[in-house]
Amino acid sequence: MAFILGFLGHYATINELGTYFVIFLGANIWGDLTAIAGSVLAYHGYLDWLPLILATFLGSFFGDNLIFQIGKRLRGTKAGAWIETRIPYREKITSYLSRNSLEALTLSKFIIGFNIPTLFLSGYLNVDQKTFIKSAFMATAVWIAAIVPIGYALGIAAQGFEYFAWRKIESVIALGVVLIIVIRLLLRKVAARIDLEIQKEGAK
């Protein structure tokens, strides 16, 4: 995390526009970490909020659509079948997608281990593309609305850090990441409980 923060902070002083492109790319790979690091830097004046939020949103949304398209292209292939059979909780994810794609995609943004499988299965199971785009757009908006305030709060908590003194705020950022992980694990349990209740209702 300190590396990401240090790199973005240093690069922002050299090429601010390029930093937003890096954030766009980073949101595809390390969505939470990139959004938090960018928010901390924006709070301390290294980046502007609007371009940061836009770059993070577009990067995450683009990444979601890319994985969806990969799943769609692999539909009916041996490679796709091999991947599909090795996805954990695929029955639950498939059930969620068939009931409410928006709910499934939104929850997957916050539950550890569900995001990429949900996106891939959305394409592999041939979820309507317009429905997916609409649901992914809304899910990304919800994610942005949740993650940016966390980064802002961590920026406040890291008041007083000086440029290059990344170790002073590393513990604060780590705490934020731990908080996100805990929330995701709790949401995973909530999703499991909801699934159990649905199964009970179906058995009646």
N, C-alpha and C positions, 0 to 999 in steps of 0.2 A: 504493500500500500504506500509506503514511504517512497518507493521508487516511482510509482505512478504519479504521486503528488509532486515529487521533486522534478520529474521530467516535464509534466504539464506546466508547472510554475515557471521553470526555466525557459521552456519553449514559448510561453505566453509573452515573455519580455522581448523575445526576438521576432516572433511572427504570430500575432494574436489570431489572425484569420486562419492560419495553418493549424493552430491549436484546436479550433472548432472542428476542423476536418479530422484531426486525430481523435477528438472526442466522439465524432460520428462513427469512426471505425471502432473505437474502444467500446462503444455501446453495443456493438455486435458481439463482442467477446466477453468483456467484463462489465456487464451493464450496471450492476449495483455499485461496484468500486469506481467506475468511471464517473457515474452520476454524482456520487458522494464527493469524490476528489474535486470534480468541477465545481460543485456547489460551494465547497469550502473556499476554493480559490476565488469564486465570484463574490462571496461574502467579503473577502479581504481585498477586493478591487482588482484582481489580476484579469478577470474576465467579466463580460457583461451578461446579465441574467437572461435576457431574451434570446440572444444567439446561442447561449449555452443550452437552454431548455429546448430550443428548436433542433440543435444538432443532436442532443441526446435522444429526443423523441424520434427524429427521422432515422437515426442510426439503429435504434431498437426496433422500430417498425420495419425498416428495410431488412434487418437480420431475421425477424420473424417470417417475413414473406419469402426470404431466401430458403429457409428450412422447409417451409410449406411447399415451395416449388420442387425442392429435392424429393420430398415425400411423394409428390404428385408424379414426378418423372419416373420414380422407381416403382410405381404401382404396376403390378403384373410382372415384375422381373424377379429373378432369383435373388439378386442382391437385396431388393426391397423386402422380399419374404424373409430372408435371413435376418435382416435388421428388425423387422416387425416381430418375429418370434422371440427376440432377445430384449425387447423393451419391457422393463419392469412395470407392473400394474397396468398392462395394456388393456385388460378387460375393464378396469375401472375408468381409465381415460376414455376408452371407446364409449362407455356408458354415459359419461359426462358430456362428451361431444354430441352424442345422439339426442340428449335431452336439451342441452342449452350450450351452444358453442361459446357464447359470450361469457357465461359463468365459468366454463371450463378454462378458457384462455386467460381470463382475469385471475383465477385462482392459481393457475400454473405459473404466473409471473412471480408469485410470492411463496410457492411451496417448493422446497428443495427437491430436485430430481424430477420434476414434472414438466418444466417449461419446454425443453427441446423435444422430449417424447410426444408431448401434446401437439406441438407444431408439426412435427414429422407425420404423426398419425392423421392430423387434419388433412394433409395433402394425400397421404397414402390411402385414406378411406374415402377420398374424393368428396370432401366437404365442399359445398358450393363456394366458388372463389369470391363472389361478391359478399356472401355471408361471412366468409373468413376475413376478408379485408375490413369489413365494417366492425366485426368483433375484435380483430387484432388492433384496430385503431382505438376503439374504446378501452380495451384492456391496457394498451400502452399509455393512454391518457390517465387512467387510474393509477398505474404504476408511477408515472411521472409525478402526479399529485401527492403520492405517498413518499417517494424517495427524496425529492428535492428538499422538502421541509426538514428531513432528517439531516441532510448535508448542511442546510442553513443552521440548524441547531448545533451541529458539531463545529461549524465555523465560529459561532458565538462562544462555544466551550473552549475553542482554541485561541481565544483572544490573547494578543500579546506575542504571538510567534513572529519571528523575524525570518526574512528570506534566507533560504538554505538551512534554517534551523528546524529541519523536518522532524527530528527526533522528539522535539518538544510537543508535537501534536500527534505523533504516531500512535501513542497510547489512546488518545481520544478517538482517532479514526478507527483503531482496532475495536474499541468499545462499540462504536456504531455498527461495524460489520458483525460483531457478535450479537448485537441487538437484532439485526436483520435476520441472522440465522435462527435465533430463538423464535422470532415471530413466524418465520417460515415453517419451523418444526411444529409450532402450535397450530398453524393453519393446516398442516398436513394431518394432524390428529383430528382437527375439526372436520376436514374433508372425509376422513375415514369414518367418523361417527355419522355424518350425513349419509354416506353410502350405506352404512349398516341400517340406518332408519329406513332408507328407501327399500332395501332388501326385505325388511320386516313387513313393510306396507305391501310389497308385492306378493309376499307369501300368504297374506290374509285372504 
